[in-house]
């Protein structure tokens, strides 16, 4: 998974793309920052967890470390603090859900990270969606509405952070071996067939149907390209991961 993600980011760039922004990079398990530093002059690492970011760069070479800028403590969904407060509430007021849905879909301008040649969301979107379900539950009648608002806001955020002639790369897990146990043993062409059938059967995380993501990005009148799905083995669970590139 780490090699696949790193290679995709390198290939998304070009000699003209020298500045890279990684969203949700955490402790850096998804990417090889030393490799990326050999292809990009400046790399901005963005995550909510400031401690994880510092650990992420602690073992880098001097050259790689000099190219990193850390932006910790950034809530890319803009609603995590509000969701945390709701954990103590016996029920979620409708007015609060209205506010959260609007905020998630129309992210405020105070998230000022500049604009970059290449912007990558590294398996962050599924985590943002999980935070909604953990707070209000999957059975809440408006949970899907809030999840889709979070998703659409994140897609718009990627586009807003990408400079003219730049490219964005959305990388996300979308189904696991919990509901698709065959993922544990399949690879190559059978993997593509397996996940295609899973999507047909609506076996995917809410809001993360790769076909719908591709279609929504196409509505932005930009070039959109998808890559073959790969597996991400994480402990006793395996995830199917997709990548969609879009931009000028």
C-alpha angles and dihedrals in degrees: 000000000000093000092046094051093045093049092049092052092049091049092047090061127070136195087277093051105079102148123071131187119195117197119204094005093153112173092348099253091136097054142042101229094186089059093045091049089060090059103037129051095207129026124186115201114203126188142136091239109074093181092055091052092053090050088048093063098033095095099039124120116261091252094051094044091053090060096052127098116188122214106180128170092041116143101205092189094049090215106073094098090051091048090052090055091051092060088081094050119096089216137006115247115233091233090056091051090050090054094046093048092051092046094049093049096043104039113204120248095243090090091088109173096147123234125295141196092235126019120188131189105203110203089308101123095068089052092052090050092048089055089061094050093046089056106040101015132242092265095059108116092233100039093100090050092055092044092054090048090054090049095048092045091053093050090050090048092055091052093047093052093050116092128223110295089011131125136229126209121200112196117181142157110234109176135017139206088258088081098015105042092172087076089079093068111023131089142158120022093348088059091057091049092047096053092042090057091045090056091048088052090049091244101150139098113284111271094010105091101142092214091055092046090052092049094048092050090050089059088068090072093242134122110271127195130179128203131214114277119254136192126253114200110204114172111300092342130077126204132200110227129198131192127205122187122199139168144086 
